[in-house]
Amino acid sequence: MSEEKQHEYILKLVLLGDPAVGKTSLINQYVDHIFETDYLPTLGANIIVKEIKMEKINGIAKLIIWDIAGQEIYDLSRRLFFQGCSGALFMYDITRESTFDHIENKWLHDFQKFEKNEVAFILIGNKTDLTDLRSVEKEKGEMLADNMNATDFIETSAKYGENVELAFKKLINQVIVDQ
């Protein structure tokens, strides 16, 4: 009796958002289940690889996760990082309104300008552990996700791991369905 052949996927995922919204922390929580309290800005891009089993579809997905620096100094080179991506996570910090505003007028604009393929993406409002400092209500995030045609909207806490797995899982499932 022969076993069904396992499907293999290689997915390039990019994380986009302003500096200090928690992109690196989200990846660290997803890949290694850790949270670093010291903030060190990403320089250029950091590439992390994670392999996951996908039982439902009898497959393995090799994720190549690009943690793309948010500093303006990288605006010109950043477009090269978008090429060939399978999915994107747009992130803002729920305690800083400016990071929310930049999603549509900077990050989505740049992404659509330089990535010509139709790519699944979700919107993430991060730092839900800082509820007392919240300046962006969840409803605003849901509306923005709707306006930008994101496949989903999720609020996360990279510090405590809240909804981190779910965010990646939803994006990965959406990317594989679209392939």
HELIX and SHEET records of a PDB file:
HELIX    1   1 LYS A   23  ASP A   32  1                                  10    
HELIX    2   2 GLU A   55  ILE A   57  5                                   3    
HELIX    3   3 GLU A   72  TYR A   74  5                                   3    
HELIX    4   4 ASP A   75  PHE A   82  1                                   8    
HELIX    5   5 GLU A   97  HIS A  102  1                                   6    
HELIX    6   6 ILE A  103  LEU A  108  3                                   6    
HELIX    7   7 HIS A  109  PHE A  114  1                                   6    
HELIX    8   8 THR A  128  LEU A  133  5                                   6    
HELIX    9   9 LYS A  138  ASN A  147  1                                  10    
HELIX   10  10 VAL A  164  ASP A  178  1                                  15    
SHEET    1   A 6 ALA A  45  MET A  54  0                                        
SHEET    2   A 6 GLY A  59  ILE A  68 -1                                        
SHEET    3   A 6 HIS A   7  LEU A  16  1                                        
SHEET    4   A 6 GLY A  87  ASP A  93  1                                        
SHEET    5   A 6 ALA A 120  ASN A 126  1                                        
SHEET    6   A 6 ASP A 152  THR A 156  1                                        
END                                                                             
